[in-house]
Amino acid sequence: MSAETNANEKPPAQSSVPHDDGPRPVPVANPQAAPGSIRNLPWWAWLAVLIGLAIFLWFMLDHFLQVPPV
């Protein structure tokens, strides 16, 4: 084929319908962590864990550090 015939050829027609490449990856908090890692929890999950831990410690300390009645 000569350069003349290549110059006259049209590129393949582009489809106006976008192609579906499958599901997109879910954004994570830490992309370096392994999939399913606890390090990928969102901020609100960590907040819930901290609130739950604070409530648990509050009740444990309240129970075990009671001042006996005089």
Helices and strands as residue ranges (DSSP letters): H 3-8, G 38-40, H 43-64
